[in-house]
Amino acid sequence: MSNLARQPKAYVEPQRKVEIEHQPIKRRSQITLGEKVIACVFVLFICFMAVRIISTEAAIYKVNRNIEDTKQTIQNKNKVIDDLKVQVSDLSRYDRIWKKAKELGLKLDENNVKVVENK
């Protein structure tokens, strides 16, 4: 014997088939219009910032290039100045001045010499 209770076949109600009306499911697009607008604004913002960063870097490069050109010009001028200082010191030697004075017919007169002190 089994422990399962059996119902007589008379009591079993036939299963009713219930027809459910299927309403068409409205599928939303995966990306809404608002999301598309936000994405477009975001992409435009990224592009704008990229262009701005690149233009700023270009301006910085240009300024740095001008600074380097100016430094190079200063170095060249300093080199010319140093060369001229060497030339002045070479031309202002006492021996050379005395030789040039003799060529021009000047004489050294002790009574006519004035001593000037550098301050």
PyMOL commands that set and color helices and strands:
alter all, ss='L'
color gray80, all
select helices_A, chain A and resi 33-91+94-103+110-112
alter helices_A, ss='H'
color red, helices_A
deselect
rebuild
show_as cartoon
